[in-house]
Amino acid sequence: SALHTPDTIRGTKITQIASEEIFYRHKAYGDILSVFSLKGFMLATAEYDVLQNKDVYFMQRWVSHTDSLLYQILYALLFLVILLGIGLSLVRRQFLYLPFVLSGCISIVFLANNTFLLEQFNTWFREVFPIFGEAFRFPFTKFITLLAFCFSVFFGVGMSYLLSQFVIFRKYIITVASIFLLFITFPIFQGYLTSPYLRLPLPIEYQSISSYFKE
């Protein structure tokens, strides 16, 4: 097991060649603002485009989208609702949401590894527990989904409170919030859930056999 072979793990080629580079590429997005914005190193990852004969951003559509002023304003407003939900759950001592608070905090600790104090903790953690340091060399893939899920829970708590307080404007609040969410995630509906460089057309044979079985 990994616990009994730490030297073997540290001696592997993938560890020697890529682990440190991967960790520091993530660390470039380890500031607290990037973490709260759910941004990761893939936004800065370049890919060579043979058709354009130049390097391009792997997630160029998302780079352009998240850099826009409108996106940043709308996301800030939605994040305020998330903070409202967190604050309400703590003030009201709603222990039902405590696991989400703790999970979010743990995620932030490892994601914000370029933030004062958290950076020092992550460095210490990697040195003292090299096995876990190797396992968490990619903290973004380990914790970003968990953090996003916790944010969504508290966004729901915040929205529920607003709807209960402003019953007269409930329809307008729901409509506006839906439009905000649609805009923030709009590249997904354009086919950019992932990079277009990973998208492959369906083979003609696959389409042919589907037509064959329809008959």
GUDRENBA-971793 format. One record per residue: y negated, x, z of N, C-alpha, C in turn; residue in three letters; residue number from 1. Coordinates in steps of 0.001 Angstrom, whole numbers. Layout:
N
Y:X:Z:Y:X:Z:Y:X:Z:ala:NUM
...
END
This chain:
215
1184:837:0:0:0:0:-1245:880:0:ser:1
-2397:232:-281:-3660:974:-369:-4043:1604:960:ala:2
-3675:951:2075:-4041:1464:3397:-3337:2779:3714:leu:3
-2173:3002:3107:-1401:4215:3384:-1593:5297:2324:his:4
-2326:4978:1249:-2520:5974:178:-3987:6103:-212:thr:5
-4895:6304:760:-6318:6395:406:-6637:7602:-473:pro:6
-5931:8725:-246:-6193:9922:-1043:-5775:9712:-2495:asp:7
-4703:8973:-2680:-4247:8686:-4042:-5275:7860:-4793:thr:8
-5846:6864:-4093:-6857:6007:-4719:-8096:6809:-5082:ile:9
-8527:7674:-4157:-9717:8493:-4443:-9469:9486:-5559:arg:10
-8202:9833:-5794:-7881:10816:-6819:-7632:10234:-8194:gly:11
-7652:8926:-8324:-7407:8314:-9627:-8572:8592:-10584:thr:12
-8259:8578:-11865:-9273:8864:-12883:-10385:7828:-12893:lys:13
-10019:6553:-12712:-11040:5507:-12746:-12033:5686:-11605:ile:14
-11544:6149:-10467:-12440:6394:-9330:-13347:7576:-9616:thr:15
-12780:8660:-10145:-13557:9875:-10408:-14584:9664:-11518:gln:16
-14231:8891:-12518:-15086:8754:-13698:-16105:7626:-13556:ile:17
-15661:6487:-13049:-16499:5289:-13171:-17019:4691:-11868:ala:18
-16328:4900:-10757:-16678:4166:-9540:-18114:4377:-9102:ser:19
-18550:5635:-9036:-19909:5917:-8581:-20944:5354:-9552:glu:20
-20668:5509:-10851:-21606:4991:-11850:-21721:3471:-11740:glu:21
-20587:2805:-11595:-20589:1347:-11472:-21370:919:-10243:ile:22
-21147:1609:-9135:-21825:1258:-7889:-23334:1395:-8028:phe:23
-23789:2486:-8631:-25232:2711:-8739:-25881:1834:-9804:tyr:24
-25111:1430:-10796:-25654:466:-11756:-25888:-876:-11077:arg:25
-24979:-1228:-10193:-25208:-2443:-9415:-26380:-2268:-8458:his:26
-26491:-1079:-7881:-27540:-830:-6887:-28934:-1007:-7480:lys:27
-29059:-822:-8787:-30354:-1019:-9446:-30829:-2463:-9297:ala:28
-29891:-3381:-9075:-30229:-4795:-8843:-29901:-5194:-7400:tyr:29
-29935:-4207:-6519:-29624:-4466:-5127:-30832:-4765:-4258:gly:30
-32006:-4947:-4870:-33170:-5359:-4088:-33040:-6831:-3735:asp:31
-33705:-7220:-2677:-33521:-8573:-2144:-33996:-9645:-3115:ile:32
-35025:-9346:-3908:-35526:-10329:-4869:-34493:-10606:-5960:leu:33
-33851:-9550:-6458:-32821:-9728:-7486:-31629:-10496:-6935:ser:34
-31278:-10207:-5686:-30141:-10895:-5064:-30440:-12380:-4912:val:35
-31630:-12707:-4397:-31992:-14115:-4232:-32120:-14817:-5583:phe:36
-32410:-14036:-6633:-32513:-14608:-7981:-31169:-14658:-8692:ser:37
-30110:-14144:-8011:-28750:-14128:-8560:-28653:-13278:-9825:leu:38
-29455:-12225:-9888:-29440:-11334:-11046:-28506:-10156:-10791:lys:39
-27862:-9710:-11871:-26942:-8595:-11760:-27162:-7549:-12827:gly:40
-26378:-6483:-12739:-26569:-5328:-13618:-26259:-5625:-15080:phe:41
-25532:-6725:-15360:-25221:-7033:-16752:-26482:-7320:-17564:met:42
-27561:-7698:-16881:-28820:-7939:-17587:-29390:-6654:-18166:leu:43
-29010:-5525:-17591:-29521:-4240:-18070:-28474:-3463:-18869:ala:44
-27342:-4091:-19136:-26273:-3424:-19873:-26539:-3495:-21372:thr:45
-26487:-2349:-22022:-26762:-2268:-23461:-25462:-2148:-24248:ala:46
-25495:-2663:-25456:-24342:-2609:-26356:-24853:-2205:-27742:glu:47
-24097:-1357:-28405:-24506:-921:-29746:-24150:-1997:-30765:tyr:48
-25152:-2454:-31487:-24966:-3464:-32528:-24849:-2756:-33870:asp:49
-23670:-2817:-34458:-23432:-2100:-35714:-24210:-2727:-36863:val:50
-24511:-4015:-36785:-25244:-4680:-37853:-26724:-4302:-37825:leu:51
-27295:-4234:-36594:-28701:-3868:-36467:-28904:-2359:-36355:gln:52
-27789:-1641:-36160:-27823:-182:-36041:-28727:270:-34890:asn:53
-28586:-395:-33751:-29368:-24:-32569:-28725:-631:-31320:lys:54
-29130:-112:-30168:-28652:-656:-28904:-29410:-1938:-28568:asp:55
-28694:-2913:-28103:-29300:-4191:-27707:-28752:-4563:-26340:val:56
-29490:-5397:-25631:-29010:-5866:-24336:-27812:-6788:-24528:tyr:57
-26807:-6573:-23704:-25582:-7351:-23774:-25859:-8830:-23537:phe:58
-26800:-9120:-22638:-27163:-10501:-22309:-28619:-10761:-22663:met:59
-29005:-10411:-23891:-30402:-10483:-24305:-30991:-11883:-24125:gln:60
-30241:-12911:-24426:-30760:-14279:-24288:-31129:-14572:-22847:arg:61
-30315:-14117:-21912:-30602:-14340:-20494:-31751:-13467:-20008:trp:62
-31871:-12263:-20561:-32989:-11377:-20202:-34312:-12045:-20559:val:63
-34405:-12547:-21781:-35627:-13210:-22246:-35904:-14474:-21430:ser:64
-34839:-15196:-21130:-34992:-16466:-20406:-35479:-16240:-18974:his:65
-34840:-15323:-18267:-35183:-15103:-16857:-36499:-14348:-16687:thr:66
-36946:-13673:-17719:-38226:-12953:-17636:-39422:-13861:-17892:asp:67
-39181:-15066:-18375:-40290:-15968:-18685:-40947:-16463:-17394:ser:68
-42247:-16668:-17450:-42997:-17108:-16272:-42559:-18499:-15822:leu:69
-42290:-19383:-16774:-41882:-20738:-16440:-40570:-20735:-15656:leu:70
-39626:-19918:-16111:-38345:-19813:-15398:-38571:-19363:-13964:tyr:71
-39379:-18348:-13781:-39602:-17799:-12442:-40271:-18814:-11522:gln:72
-41196:-19591:-12061:-41870:-20611:-11247:-40879:-21705:-10846:ile:73
-40097:-22189:-11808:-39148:-23263:-11520:-38057:-22798:-10563:leu:74
-37591:-21574:-10749:-36548:-21066:-9849:-37104:-20904:-8437:tyr:75
-38365:-20475:-8320:-38987:-20326:-7003:-39055:-21678:-6293:ala:76
-39379:-22736:-7039:-39436:-24072:-6450:-38055:-24527:-5985:leu:77
-37048:-24270:-6804:-35693:-24636:-6412:-35219:-23816:-5213:leu:78
-35644:-22567:-5160:-35250:-21717:-4039:-35899:-22191:-2738:phe:79
-37089:-22750:-2842:-37734:-23324:-1661:-36908:-24490:-1111:leu:80
-36318:-25268:-2008:-35452:-26367:-1580:-34214:-25801:-873:val:81
-33686:-24692:-1389:-32539:-24039:-753:-32908:-23580:656:ile:82
-34076:-22949:794:-34528:-22500:2117:-34726:-23689:3054:leu:83
-35222:-24789:2503:-35382:-26006:3295:-34027:-26472:3822:leu:84
-33024:-26453:2949:-31683:-26862:3363:-31117:-25956:4445:gly:85
-31323:-24645:4301:-30845:-23698:5321:-31555:-23942:6649:ile:86
-32873:-24106:6578:-33657:-24335:7787:-33242:-25606:8509:gly:87
-33022:-26666:7751:-32616:-27935:8357:-31262:-27828:9040:leu:88
-30324:-27169:8389:-28983:-27049:8966:-28997:-26229:10250:ser:89
-29905:-25240:10341:-29999:-24426:11548:-30742:-25161:12657:leu:90
-31859:-25776:12304:-32659:-26486:13307:-31878:-27658:13894:val:91
-31166:-28359:13064:-30397:-29527:13519:-29052:-29145:14113:arg:92
-28747:-27841:14086:-27476:-27334:14616:-26282:-28062:14002:arg:93
-26328:-28155:12690:-25234:-28785:11959:-24166:-27726:11689:gln:94
-23223:-27631:12615:-22220:-26566:12566:-21287:-26699:11374:phe:95
-21328:-27859:10730:-20531:-28045:9518:-20920:-27028:8449:leu:96
-22206:-26640:8444:-22704:-25720:7420:-22691:-24263:7870:tyr:97
-22228:-24007:9096:-22212:-22639:9608:-21374:-21689:8751:leu:98
-20186:-22093:8277:-19416:-21190:7409:-20175:-20779:6148:pro:99
-20991:-21691:5614:-21756:-21360:4414:-22902:-20399:4737:phe:100
-23488:-20564:5914:-24538:-19625:6348:-23954:-18230:6509:val:101
-22806:-18135:7187:-22172:-16840:7413:-21699:-16210:6102:leu:102
-21120:-17026:5238:-20646:-16507:3941:-21812:-15994:3112:ser:103
-22927:-16736:3128:-24110:-16294:2396:-24671:-15002:2949:gly:104
-24687:-14878:4266:-25213:-13658:4896:-24346:-12445:4561:cys:105
-23026:-12624:4620:-22117:-11526:4282:-22301:-11108:2828:ile:106
-22445:-12082:1963:-22656:-11778:539:-23938:-10985:342:ser:107
-25005:-11394:1013:-26292:-10711:878:-26202:-9283:1395:ile:108
-25459:-9070:2477:-25317:-7728:3055:-24777:-6748:2020:val:109
-23764:-7171:1270:-23147:-6252:310:-23843:-6262:-1053:phe:110
-24483:-7349:-1396:-25197:-7394:-2677:-26528:-6655:-2602:leu:111
-27223:-6779:-1484:-28552:-6163:-1331:-28429:-4733:-843:ala:112
-27680:-3924:-1583:-27436:-2548:-1154:-28539:-1591:-1588:asn:113
-29660:-2130:-2038:-30828:-1306:-2335:-32028:-1840:-1560:asn:114
-31730:-2411:-390:-32739:-2989:483:-32702:-2262:1816:thr:115
-33852:-2026:2403:-33947:-1260:3639:-33003:-1820:4707:phe:116
-32340:-956:5407:-31333:-1221:6430:-29994:-1614:5813:leu:117
-29998:-2534:4875:-28748:-2898:4213:-28249:-1748:3340:leu:118
-29178:-986:2765:-28793:194:1982:-28108:1219:2871:glu:119
-28669:1464:4048:-28082:2418:4983:-26708:1932:5461:gln:120
-26609:629:5711:-25321:89:6155:-24258:249:5078:phe:121
-24599:-54:3829:-23632:66:2741:-23192:1506:2535:asn:122
-24125:2441:2675:-23781:3860:2550:-22814:4266:3654:thr:123
-23115:3862:4881:-22233:4153:6020:-20866:3510:5825:trp:124
-20847:2277:5366:-19602:1543:5178:-18711:2234:4153:phe:125
-19295:2698:3067:-18529:3362:2013:-17986:4705:2480:arg:126
-18723:5378:3344:-18281:6684:3835:-17200:6557:4899:glu:127
-17343:5581:5776:-16387:5407:6870:-15115:4714:6402:val:128
-15269:3757:5488:-14112:3009:4972:-14033:3192:3455:phe:129
-13570:4365:3004:-13561:4639:1560:-12719:3655:755:pro:130
-11670:3094:1363:-10837:2133:639:-11650:889:311:ile:131
-12373:379:1309:-13198:-800:1072:-14394:-449:188:phe:132
-14867:789:317:-15948:1233:-558:-15532:1215:-2003:gly:133
-14269:1591:-2242:-13737:1550:-3604:-13550:107:-4066:glu:134
-13064:-730:-3159:-12842:-2139:-3506:-14151:-2857:-3796:ala:135
-15217:-2440:-3097:-16517:-3092:-3253:-17476:-2287:-4121:phe:136
-16927:-1419:-4968:-17802:-675:-5866:-18470:-1626:-6855:arg:137
-17873:-2798:-7017:-18383:-3864:-7872:-18765:-5056:-6998:phe:138
-19699:-4917:-6077:-19996:-6022:-5146:-20479:-7285:-5846:pro:139
-21104:-7132:-7027:-21617:-8304:-7735:-20493:-9276:-8078:phe:140
-19399:-8751:-8617:-18291:-9624:-9003:-17552:-10178:-7798:thr:141
-17678:-9515:-6658:-16976:-9975:-5454:-17740:-11059:-4714:lys:142
-19066:-11005:-4739:-19843:-11853:-3836:-20839:-12800:-4514:phe:143
-21169:-12580:-5788:-22237:-13382:-6377:-21822:-14855:-6525:ile:144
-20554:-15109:-6847:-20099:-16491:-6966:-20139:-17192:-5609:thr:145
-19744:-16479:-4565:-19781:-17035:-3211:-21217:-17345:-2800:leu:146
-22141:-16437:-3092:-23547:-16657:-2746:-24121:-17833:-3523:leu:147
-23820:-17912:-4799:-24312:-19025:-5621:-23770:-20355:-5106:ala:148
-22513:-20358:-4669:-21928:-21582:-4115:-22645:-21998:-2832:phe:149
-22924:-21032:-1959:-23647:-21329:-721:-25050:-21849:-1025:cys:150
-25712:-21253:-2004:-27034:-21734:-2410:-26956:-23188:-2886:phe:151
-25921:-23498:-3652:-25800:-24866:-4186:-25589:-25872:-3060:ser:152
-24846:-25471:-2031:-24622:-26362:-888:-25943:-26673:-202:val:153
-26740:-25637:58:-27998:-25852:770:-29072:-26476:-122:phe:154
-28942:-26302:-1418:-29824:-27034:-2326:-29547:-28527:-2203:phe:155
-28268:-28874:-2093:-27907:-30274:-1900:-28428:-30823:-583:gly:156
-28372:-29997:477:-28889:-30423:1784:-30397:-30657:1700:val:157
-31094:-29719:1058:-32543:-29854:920:-32935:-31057:89:gly:158
-32227:-31279:-1021:-32519:-32429:-1876:-32243:-33738:-1148:met:159
-31164:-33778:-378:-30839:-34985:381:-31954:-35329:1365:ser:160
-32518:-34310:1993:-33613:-34543:2935:-34853:-35077:2210:tyr:161
-35190:-34463:1078:-36369:-34901:327:-36214:-36344:-161:leu:162
-35022:-36676:-607:-34781:-38035:-1097:-34861:-39060:30:leu:163
-34448:-38636:1226:-34507:-39555:2365:-35929:-39735:2880:ser:164
-36773:-38728:2677:-38149:-38781:3171:-39090:-39455:2180:gln:165
-38771:-39345:907:-39648:-39914:-128:-38852:-40911:-966:phe:166
-38450:-41980:-316:-37594:-42986:-960:-38282:-43600:-2172:val:167
-39584:-43813:-2070:-40329:-44447:-3162:-40268:-43591:-4435:ile:168
-40287:-42277:-4243:-40315:-41362:-5398:-38935:-40790:-5717:phe:169
-37888:-41437:-5210:-36540:-40878:-5367:-36178:-40662:-6835:arg:170
-36448:-41653:-7680:-36099:-41533:-9097:-36832:-40369:-9748:lys:171
-38100:-40199:-9386:-38900:-39120:-9988:-38402:-37757:-9513:tyr:172
-38053:-37666:-8228:-37562:-36402:-7690:-36259:-35995:-8362:ile:173
-35347:-36956:-8515:-34066:-36674:-9166:-34278:-36259:-10620:ile:174
-35172:-36948:-11305:-35443:-36632:-12707:-36035:-35242:-12863:thr:175
-37034:-34936:-12040:-37691:-33627:-12116:-36707:-32509:-11774:val:176
-35937:-32700:-10700:-34957:-31680:-10301:-33917:-31463:-11399:ala:177
-33488:-32535:-12037:-32497:-32424:-13121:-33066:-31640:-14303:ser:178
-34333:-31903:-14632:-34982:-31184:-15735:-35104:-29705:-15389:ile:179
-35486:-29410:-14134:-35597:-28021:-13693:-34263:-27300:-13837:phe:180
-33198:-27933:-13347:-31873:-27313:-13411:-31420:-27135:-14852:leu:181
-31718:-28104:-15691:-31343:-28020:-17102:-32051:-26849:-17774:leu:182
-33336:-26679:-17459:-34078:-25583:-18068:-33567:-24231:-17583:phe:183
-33322:-24111:-16292:-32880:-22833:-15726:-31547:-22393:-16329:ile:184
-30671:-23345:-16596:-29346:-23023:-17137:-29249:-23265:-18638:thr:185
-30361:-23444:-19308:-30361:-23851:-20713:-29573:-22923:-21645:phe:186
-29608:-21602:-21479:-28821:-20747:-22381:-27334:-21077:-22394:pro:187
-26824:-21622:-21295:-25407:-21997:-21265:-25120:-23055:-22315:ile:188
-26023:-24017:-22453:-25828:-25104:-23411:-26080:-24661:-24851:phe:189
-26587:-23446:-25008:-26762:-22878:-26342:-25601:-21961:-26724:gln:190
-24591:-21899:-25842:-23425:-21068:-26120:-23505:-19681:-25535:gly:191
-24422:-19451:-24590:-24591:-18127:-24009:-24079:-18056:-22582:tyr:192
-22979:-18763:-22309:-22351:-18625:-21005:-21934:-17173:-20783:leu:193
-21582:-16499:-21860:-21305:-15069:-21841:-22014:-14438:-23032:thr:194
-21823:-13162:-23229:-22502:-12469:-24325:-21905:-12859:-25678:ser:195
-22735:-13015:-26694:-22205:-13324:-28037:-21335:-12199:-28588:pro:196
-21475:-10989:-28009:-20655:-9869:-28480:-19206:-9999:-28025:tyr:197
-18957:-10925:-27104:-17588:-11185:-26666:-16984:-12390:-27374:leu:198
-17789:-13066:-28176:-17327:-14281:-28839:-16637:-13934:-30161:arg:199
-15448:-14471:-30345:-14684:-14247:-31572:-14400:-15581:-32242:leu:200
-14459:-15633:-33561:-14140:-16892:-34262:-12646:-17184:-34175:pro:201
-12306:-18469:-34163:-10897:-18840:-34169:-10248:-18389:-35482:leu:202
-9066:-17791:-35426:-8372:-17380:-36657:-8105:-18586:-37562:pro:203
-8159:-18356:-38863:-7906:-19422:-39832:-6512:-20006:-39624:ile:204
-5548:-19146:-39276:-4181:-19617:-39065:-4117:-20631:-37916:glu:205
-4922:-20409:-36896:-4931:-21331:-35761:-5442:-22697:-36186:tyr:206
-6502:-22696:-36975:-7041:-23962:-37459:-6061:-24649:-38400:gln:207
-5381:-23866:-39209:-4419:-24436:-40169:-3252:-25098:-39446:ser:208
-2727:-24427:-38420:-1573:-24997:-37724:-1973:-26234:-36929:ile:209
-3218:-26285:-36470:-3685:-27485:-35794:-3745:-28649:-36770:ser:210
-4235:-28372:-37982:-4261:-29430:-39003:-2864:-29856:-39391:ser:211
-1951:-28888:-39435:-549:-29194:-39807:97:-30143:-38817:tyr:212
-96:-29875:-37496:544:-30696:-36476:-104:-32068:-36353:phe:213
-1337:-32206:-36819:-1967:-33529:-36812:-1246:-34477:-37758:lys:214
-617:-33908:-38774:101:-34728:-39764:1569:-34901:-39430:glu:215
END
